[in-house]
C-alpha cells in the first residue's frame, strides 16, 4: 500500500516556488486589497500615463487633419515614446511591495518544515 501523504507540511499562507534554474523561492507578499491605497496608486499611475498617451495621440490626429504633417509625426513619435509610462504603476508596486517579500534560498530554509 502506498502512503499518499506528502512528505512535508505545506503552509497555505506561503507560496513555495522553484524556478526553472532550480532555485527555491518563497513569496510572502500579498496582492493589494481592492481599491485600497496601493491599488489606487497603481490605477492612478496607469490612468495618468494613459491620458498622456491619449492626449498625444489626439494631438497627432488633430495635426494630421489640419495638414501639419510634421507636427503630426512629432506628436506620434512622442506618443510612442510615452507608451512605456503605462508600466510605471505596476513596476512601482512590484518594486516597493512585492520584491521585498520574495526571498531566494541557496539551501533549505530553517523555517521550512522538516522533510
Secondary structure, DSSP 8 states (H G I E B T S, - for coil): ----S-SS---TTSEEEE-TTS-EEEE------TTSHHHHHHHHHHHHHHHHHHHHHHHHHHHHHHT-HHHHHHHHHHHHHHGGGGGHHHHHHIIIIIGGGEEEESS--TTS---
